[in-house]
Amino acid sequence: MDSLRHLTAHLGLDLTAICLLTFAIYYPRHRRRDLVPAYLALNVSLFTIVAALAEVGGSGGMALGFGLFGVLSIIRLRSDAVQHEEVAYYFTTLVLGLICGLPHLAFGLAAAMSAVLLLVVYTADHPRLLSGVRRAVITLDAVHSDPDALRADLALRLGEPMQWTVMEVDFVRDLMVLDVRYREPGAGVARRRAGGNEVVRRTEPLLDAA
């Protein structure tokens, strides 16, 4: 009976934590409904597996544990639409399920560790943290061999360039493709266009996880 109460308390803690992570932090900030059931299902499934392994104990628990490790190791996030911060939510979801599913971990300690995880994610993904820094993949219809000229061109088009990587140079069509990290100009600062050049700008996903 005590074991059942302990498991029920940990399940309640896990559901509370994953609901806070998903509905109070993730969804209001990113508005991706398709990942909400993924986070919830992954968390509860992992909690269930960990709790079941604990009940099996010595009679096959170790073998099932290695099997679980093998299954988790082959999970590959190949979707081009999954960004770095969303992968962070995936890992937090996994860790919450593991922590809350451990039956021999004291409830107070599990609650404290879950609260720390939620606080870190809430702070690290806060919209006001580094809010002016942006990333874009752009195509310029000019090839700059001088880094200073390239920096000036990027500053005119985007804002203050912080770092960039030249991904492609096409001398035939006179094009450059760059991955640029830049700081947006402040409010009231007019953004000018360089000459008559056109900029093709698109937001790229931040992760192609292997």
DRENFIRO-773160 format. One record per atom (N, C-alpha, C): residue in one letter; y, z, x. Coordinates in steps of 0.05 Angstrom, whole numbers, padded with zeros to 5 digits, always signed. Example, Ala and Ser with C-alpha at 12.3 -4.5 7.8 and 13.67 -1.06 7.14 Angstrom:
<nodes>
A-00114+00156+00264/A-00090+00156+00246/A-00066+00156+00264/S-00045+00142+00257/S-00021+00143+00273/S+00001+00157+00258/
</nodes>
This chain:
<nodes>
M-00024+00000+00017/M+00000+00000+00000/M+00025+00000+00017/D+00025+00016+00039/D+00048+00017+00057/D+00051-00010+00070/S+00029-00023+00077/S+00031-00049+00089/S+00043-00070+00070/L+00037-00068+00045/L+00048-00086+00025/L+00078-00082+00022/R+00086-00056+00020/R+00115-00050+00018/R+00130-00060+00043/H+00117-00056+00066/H+00130-00065+00091/H+00134-00096+00091/L+00113-00110+00083/L+00114-00139+00082/L+00135-00148+00061/T+00136-00135+00038/T+00156-00142+00018/T+00184-00138+00028/A+00188-00116+00042/A+00215-00110+00053/A+00223-00131+00073/H+00205-00139+00090/H+00211-00160+00111/H+00216-00187+00097/L+00200-00193+00076/L+00205-00218+00062/L+00232-00218+00049/G+00240-00196+00037/G+00267-00194+00025/G+00288-00198+00046/L+00284-00186+00070/L+00303-00189+00092/L+00305-00218+00100/D+00282-00231+00103/D+00282-00259+00111/D+00295-00277+00091/L+00290-00273+00066/L+00302-00290+00045/L+00332-00286+00044/T+00341-00261+00047/T+00369-00255+00048/T+00383-00269+00071/A+00370-00267+00095/A+00382-00278+00119/A+00383-00309+00117/I+00362-00322+00108/I+00362-00351+00107/I+00380-00361+00086/C+00383-00347+00064/C+00402-00355+00043/C+00431-00352+00052/L+00437-00331+00068/L+00464-00329+00079/L+00469-00351+00099/L+00449-00357+00116/L+00453-00378+00135/L+00457-00405+00122/T+00441-00411+00101/T+00442-00437+00089/T+00465-00441+00069/F+00468-00421+00051/F+00487-00425+00029/F+00514-00413+00034/A+00516-00394+00053/A+00542-00382+00058/A+00555-00393+00084/I+00539-00403+00102/I+00550-00413+00128/I+00547-00444+00130/Y+00522-00453+00128/Y+00517-00482+00134/Y+00529-00500+00113/Y+00520-00497+00088/Y+00528-00517+00068/Y+00558-00518+00062/P+00572-00496+00061/P+00601-00498+00056/P+00616-00513+00079/R+00604-00513+00103/R+00617-00526+00125/R+00609-00555+00130/H+00584-00561+00124/H+00574-00588+00131/H+00567-00605+00106/R+00562-00592+00083/R+00558-00607+00058/R+00535-00626+00060/R+00514-00619+00074/R+00490-00636+00075/R+00468-00624+00058/R+00466-00633+00033/R+00446-00622+00015/R+00417-00627+00024/D+00413-00650+00038/D+00386-00658+00046/D+00373-00639+00066/L+00390-00624+00081/L+00379-00605+00101/L+00375-00577+00090/V+00386-00572+00066/V+00383-00545+00054/V+00353-00539+00049/P+00338-00556+00034/P+00310-00550+00030/P+00294-00550+00056/A+00302-00565+00075/A+00288-00566+00101/A+00290-00538+00115/Y+00314-00527+00115/Y+00318-00501+00127/Y+00303-00479+00112/L+00305-00479+00086/L+00291-00459+00070/L+00261-00461+00073/A+00250-00485+00071/A+00221-00488+00072/A+00210-00481+00100/L+00225-00490+00120/L+00216-00484+00148/L+00216-00454+00153/N+00236-00440+00144/N+00238-00411+00149/N+00216-00396+00134/V+00213-00401+00108/V+00193-00387+00092/V+00165-00394+00102/S+00160-00419+00109/S+00134-00427+00118/S+00127-00412+00144/L+00146-00410+00162/L+00141-00397+00187/L+00137-00367+00183/F+00152-00355+00165/F+00148-00327+00158/F+00120-00322+00148/T+00111-00340+00130/T+00084-00337+00119/T+00062-00339+00140/I+00065-00358+00158/I+00045-00362+00179/I+00044-00337+00197/V+00067-00327+00205/V+00068-00304+00223/V+00056-00280+00210/A+00062-00276+00184/A+00051-00253+00169/A+00021-00256+00167/A+00011-00281+00162/A-00018-00285+00160/A-00032-00281+00186/L-00020-00289+00208/L-00031-00285+00235/L-00034-00255+00241/A-00014-00240+00232/A-00015-00211+00237/A-00038-00198+00221/E-00043-00208+00197/E-00065-00197+00181/E-00092-00204+00192/V-00094-00229+00204/V-00120-00237+00216/V-00126-00220+00240/G-00106-00214+00256/G-00109-00196+00278/G-00128-00206+00299/G-00147-00190+00306/G-00165-00197+00328/G-00185-00218+00320/S-00191-00222+00295/S-00212-00241+00287/S-00200-00269+00283/G-00192-00280+00306/G-00182-00307+00305/G-00152-00309+00306/G-00138-00287+00306/G-00108-00288+00306/G-00097-00302+00331/M-00110-00296+00354/M-00100-00308+00379/M-00103-00339+00378/A-00126-00348+00369/A-00130-00377+00367/A-00110-00390+00348/L-00106-00377+00325/L-00087-00388+00306/L-00058-00388+00318/G-00053-00368+00334/G-00027-00366+00347/G-00022-00390+00365/F-00042-00396+00382/F-00040-00419+00399/F-00038-00445+00383/G-00052-00446+00361/G-00050-00470+00343/G-00022-00473+00332/L-00010-00450+00324/L+00018-00451+00313/L+00037-00461+00335/F+00033-00451+00359/F+00050-00459+00381/F+00048-00489+00386/G+00023-00500+00384/G+00019-00528+00388/G+00033-00545+00366/V+00031-00535+00341/V+00043-00550+00319/V+00073-00550+00322/L+00085-00527+00329/L+00114-00526+00332/L+00124-00543+00355/S+00107-00545+00376/S+00115-00560+00400/S+00117-00590+00395/I+00104-00600+00375/I+00105-00629+00370/I+00125-00637+00349/I+00140-00617+00338/I+00161-00624+00319/I+00183-00639+00334/R+00189-00662+00325/R+00209-00679+00338/R+00231-00686+00318/L+00256-00679+00326/L+00279-00685+00309/L+00290-00712+00317/R+00279-00733+00304/R+00286-00760+00313/R+00308-00773+00295/S+00317-00758+00275/S+00336-00770+00257/S+00363-00774+00271/D+00374-00798+00270/D+00400-00804+00282/D+00422-00789+00269/A+00418-00778+00245/A+00439-00765+00231/A+00441-00735+00237/V+00422-00725+00253/V+00421-00696+00259/V+00439-00691+00284/Q+00458-00674+00281/Q+00477-00668+00302/Q+00470-00642+00316/H+00484-00637+00338/H+00477-00613+00354/H+00479-00588+00338/E+00500-00584+00323/E+00503-00559+00308/E+00481-00556+00287/E+00471-00579+00276/E+00450-00577+00256/E+00423-00570+00269/V+00419-00578+00294/V+00395-00570+00309/V+00397-00540+00315/A+00421-00530+00320/A+00425-00501+00324/A+00416-00486+00299/Y+00423-00496+00276/Y+00414-00484+00251/Y+00383-00485+00248/Y+00371-00507+00257/Y+00342-00508+00257/Y+00330-00486+00273/F+00339-00482+00298/F+00328-00461+00315/F+00333-00433+00304/T+00357-00429+00292/T+00363-00403+00280/T+00344-00398+00257/T+00339-00419+00241/T+00320-00416+00219/T+00292-00408+00229/L+00283-00421+00251/L+00257-00414+00262/L+00256-00385+00272/V+00277-00377+00286/V+00277-00350+00298/V+00279-00329+00276/L+00294-00334+00255/L+00295-00314+00233/L+00268-00311+00220/G+00253-00333+00216/G+00227-00331+00205/G+00208-00316+00223/L+00210-00320+00249/L+00193-00305+00268/L+00199-00276+00268/I+00225-00269+00270/I+00233-00241+00272/I+00225-00226+00247/C+00232-00237+00224/C+00226-00223+00199/C+00196-00223+00192/G+00181-00241+00203/G+00153-00242+00197/G+00136-00224+00214/L+00147-00213+00236/L+00132-00195+00253/L+00127-00168+00238/P+00103-00161+00231/P+00099-00137+00215/P+00102-00111+00230/H+00098-00112+00256/H+00100-00087+00272/H+00128-00082+00283/L+00147-00100+00276/L+00174-00096+00284/L+00188-00079+00263/A+00202-00058+00273/A+00215-00040+00254/A+00235-00055+00237/F+00237-00047+00211/F+00255-00061+00193/F+00284-00060+00202/G+00292-00037+00211/G+00320-00035+00220/G+00326-00053+00244/L+00307-00055+00263/L+00312-00072+00286/L+00312-00102+00277/A+00293-00109+00259/A+00293-00137+00250/A+00319-00144+00235/A+00329-00125+00219/A+00354-00130+00205/A+00378-00132+00225/A+00378-00116+00246/A+00400-00117+00265/A+00399-00143+00281/M+00375-00152+00289/M+00373-00177+00304/M+00380-00201+00286/S+00372-00200+00261/S+00380-00222+00243/S+00410-00223+00239/A+00422-00199+00237/A+00452-00198+00233/A+00466-00210+00258/V+00455-00204+00281/V+00467-00215+00306/V+00465-00245+00306/L+00442-00256+00299/L+00439-00285+00298/L+00458-00298+00278/L+00461-00286+00254/L+00479-00297+00235/L+00508-00296+00244/L+00515-00274+00257/L+00543-00271+00267/L+00549-00291+00289/V+00530-00296+00307/V+00534-00315+00328/V+00537-00344+00317/V+00520-00351+00298/V+00522-00378+00286/V+00548-00380+00270/Y+00556-00360+00255/Y+00581-00360+00240/Y+00605-00365+00258/T+00605-00351+00281/T+00627-00353+00300/T+00627-00379+00315/A+00604-00387+00325/A+00602-00410+00342/A+00608-00436+00327/D+00602-00436+00301/D+00606-00460+00285/D+00630-00458+00267/H+00648-00439+00273/H+00671-00435+00256/H+00690-00459+00259/P+00701-00469+00236/P+00718-00493+00237/P+00743-00489+00255/R+00752-00465+00258/R+00777-00461+00274/R+00771-00460+00304/L+00746-00458+00312/L+00739-00457+00340/L+00740-00485+00352/L+00758-00489+00371/L+00762-00515+00384/L+00765-00537+00363/S+00781-00532+00343/S+00784-00550+00321/S+00798-00576+00328/G+00813-00577+00350/G+00827-00601+00357/G+00812-00620+00374/V+00788-00612+00383/V+00772-00629+00401/V+00754-00647+00385/R+00754-00672+00391/R+00738-00692+00376/R+00722-00709+00395/R+00702-00723+00384/R+00687-00742+00399/R+00685-00768+00383/A+00688-00791+00397/A+00686-00817+00384/A+00675-00837+00404/V+00660-00856+00393/V+00651-00879+00409/V+00669-00902+00400/I+00684-00914+00419/I+00704-00934+00412/I+00698-00960+00428/T+00707-00982+00417/T+00705-01008+00431/T+00733-01018+00435/L+00740-01023+00460/L+00767-01034+00467/L+00764-01063+00474/D+00784-01079+00465/D+00783-01107+00472/D+00799-01112+00497/A+00793-01095+00517/A+00805-01098+00544/A+00787-01084+00563/V+00786-01094+00588/V+00770-01081+00609/V+00790-01070+00629/H+00790-01043+00632/H+00808-01029+00650/H+00792-01022+00675/S+00801-01032+00698/S+00789-01025+00723/S+00803-01001+00736/D+00828-00995+00726/D+00843-00973+00736/D+00839-00949+00718/P+00828-00926+00728/P+00824-00903+00710/P+00850-00893+00698/D+00872-00894+00712/D+00897-00885+00701/D+00906-00902+00677/A+00902-00928+00680/A+00909-00946+00658/A+00891-00941+00634/L+00866-00936+00639/L+00847-00930+00617/L+00855-00904+00603/R+00862-00883+00619/R+00870-00858+00607/R+00895-00862+00590/A+00914-00878+00600/A+00938-00882+00584/A+00932-00897+00558/D+00914-00916+00560/D+00907-00931+00536/D+00893-00913+00515/L+00875-00896+00525/L+00861-00878+00506/L+00881-00858+00494/A+00900-00849+00511/A+00920-00829+00501/A+00937-00842+00478/L+00944-00867+00481/L+00959-00881+00461/L+00944-00884+00435/R+00918-00888+00437/R+00902-00894+00413/R+00891-00869+00399/L+00882-00850+00415/L+00868-00827+00404/L+00883-00800+00406/G+00894-00795+00429/G+00904-00769+00435/G+00898-00763+00464/E+00900-00738+00473/E+00895-00732+00501/E+00866-00734+00508/P+00858-00754+00525/P+00830-00756+00532/P+00822-00734+00552/M+00800-00720+00545/M+00790-00699+00562/M+00768-00708+00580/Q+00750-00726+00570/Q+00728-00737+00585/Q+00719-00762+00572/W+00710-00781+00587/W+00698-00805+00575/W+00676-00816+00593/T+00658-00831+00580/T+00636-00844+00594/T+00637-00874+00586/V+00637-00891+00606/V+00636-00920+00600/V+00607-00927+00594/M+00602-00935+00570/M+00575-00942+00561/M+00568-00972+00565/E+00588-00988+00563/E+00583-01017+00565/E+00609-01031+00573/V+00606-01051+00591/V+00629-01068+00599/V+00619-01097+00596/D+00635-01113+00581/D+00628-01141+00576/D+00652-01158+00585/F+00648-01170+00609/F+00670-01186+00620/F+00673-01213+00606/V+00651-01222+00593/V+00652-01248+00579/V+00671-01246+00555/R+00666-01225+00539/R+00682-01221+00515/R+00706-01202+00520/D+00708-01192+00544/D+00731-01174+00552/D+00731-01149+00534/L+00708-01135+00535/L+00705-01111+00518/L+00695-01088+00535/M+00702-01064+00526/M+00692-01039+00538/M+00683-01021+00515/V+00660-01008+00518/V+00651-00988+00499/V+00650-00961+00513/L+00663-00942+00501/L+00666-00915+00514/L+00659-00893+00495/D+00647-00872+00506/D+00642-00847+00492/D+00664-00828+00501/V+00682-00821+00483/V+00707-00806+00490/V+00707-00779+00477/R+00713-00758+00493/R+00720-00732+00483/R+00750-00729+00486/Y+00764-00723+00464/Y+00793-00722+00466/Y+00804-00699+00448/R+00829-00692+00453/R+00843-00672+00437/R+00863-00686+00419/E+00861-00681+00393/E+00879-00694+00374/E+00908-00685+00379/P+00927-00704+00375/P+00955-00696+00377/P+00962-00676+00356/G+00982-00660+00361/G+00991-00639+00342/G+01004-00652+00318/A+01008-00635+00298/A+01020-00645+00273/A+01048-00655+00279/G+01056-00677+00267/G+01082-00688+00271/G+01085-00706+00294/V+01063-00709+00311/V+01064-00727+00334/V+01055-00754+00325/A+01071-00775+00328/A+01064-00802+00319/A+01044-00813+00338/R+01023-00826+00327/R+01003-00839+00343/R+01010-00869+00345/R+01014-00879+00369/R+01022-00907+00373/R+00997-00924+00379/R+01000-00950+00374/R+00980-00969+00380/R+00988-00984+00406/A+00968-00990+00423/A+00974-01004+00448/A+00974-01034+00443/G+00997-01046+00447/G+00999-01075+00443/G+00990-01084+00416/G+00975-01105+00415/G+00963-01114+00390/G+00934-01110+00389/N+00923-01094+00408/N+00894-01090+00410/N+00884-01075+00386/E+00861-01083+00377/E+00847-01069+00355/E+00827-01050+00367/V+00823-01028+00353/V+00804-01008+00361/V+00783-01006+00339/V+00758-01008+00347/V+00736-01003+00328/V+00726-00975+00334/R+00729-00957+00316/R+00722-00929+00321/R+00702-00920+00300/R+00681-00907+00309/R+00661-00896+00291/R+00651-00870+00302/T+00645-00851+00285/T+00634-00826+00293/T+00605-00828+00298/E+00597-00819+00322/E+00569-00821+00329/E+00555-00794+00325/P+00529-00794+00318/P+00514-00769+00318/P+00513-00757+00345/L+00513-00731+00347/L+00514-00717+00372/L+00487-00713+00384/L+00465-00721+00371/L+00439-00715+00382/L+00419-00737+00375/D+00405-00745+00395/D+00380-00761+00390/D+00358-00745+00404/A+00349-00725+00391/A+00332-00705+00404/A+00304-00718+00408/A+00294-00713+00432/A+00267-00723+00438/A+00247-00703+00427/
</nodes>
